[in-house]
């Protein structure tokens, strides 16, 4: 088959060579063929006729009008769905191998006659103009803290011009996580961009029927830093494309760094945070030139950070509990009937009364959970042991598995009321003296199959008897003198 390149060479050689046959030979074609191209003066590609006819009959010609009308009504219909519909409507007429033909024809229809597609417009990014933020889940990376899976998220902040990025560990898309993450990023950045864009977070953006576009707390946050807040349109993650792409690339970088590290376990959360901080520094190291351009035009930071918490005013109920963000927490019974302020941070709750912080509680994740401290209510339970049997939060009254075993053992020997009374005296000792000492005493009693009672626990606590833990292993030393005797006997023989 003669190519365009050969014919071009022929035309060039024809002007140099005196003999046309030699020119044809050097161009790599027969002289008769060469004369044809000399006569027409065209390349093979120009002489090729367009293929405008079908090599086989169209199997969908009779049903194409129906298919076309269905596509016009519902452009989202897939070719496979329509093909299966045709097979059901006309049994035996269409073979499975004809699916590709229908897919190709529908593809052409979409490109020529179908509905217009959404266009993504490339944007010009300017230094110091825009920062984007988003939350991304990290659970699939398999990070563990002291062998326990560490389910968490990362609040991710990115400057769109330089792609400088920062992140904060968090556990939900709450306002407290957003506020702390934004402020951590801005103070690490050392300045403030003109705008900050998020997706339609419920903690930052009000619903469409609300007169104000952003929530009051989020508006207060951006006003404090002098940032103009903006958001993406619903179901339009492409409008936050920089941070969305950085989410993917950051998690990929974390995965690769963990592979280089050799394992995914960290001794504590602090060491994991240091690992992520070093990774962010490494990722930002290659963006210094554009980052310096951004730093030169960033606005100045305010004097102080704003508190990253939600303040709730509430009254302590008669059960010595409060309800914060759909979760129940116990407080000191002395506060029953008093009005307190709860400051809800990303990972903790602070209890304030009379302008003083009187307690700090770990914040529960999710909803419908409870955190009851038996020390807060043990005094009332001692006076009302009958309430223990059906207490809604009774599971919180067993600090360790040994306490639960002790209660079950007492129920086998006494009536439910008497067992509860005896167990509560042991729990009271743990609250007033030492939970660890009581737990160790219960372990000894359980291991030795002894009767569990307050007196036995007190005796063991006073005796200070050492308790072997599950990790304590006693391996006696091996006497190797028997091997020496065997060797001596062999020499004598």
PyMOL commands that set and color helices and strands:
alter all, ss='L'
color gray80, all
select helices_A, chain A and resi 4-16+20-27+31-40+44-47+64-73+79-89+96-112+139-141+175-189+216-225+237-261+269-295+333-335+374-383+385-387+394-397+401-413+416-432+435-447+454-463+481-492
alter helices_A, ss='H'
color red, helices_A
select strands_A, chain A and resi 130-137+144-145+148-149+153-159+165-170+195-198+228-231+265-266+310-315+321-324+327-330+339-344+348-353+356-362+370-371
alter strands_A, ss='S'
color yellow, strands_A
deselect
rebuild
show_as cartoon
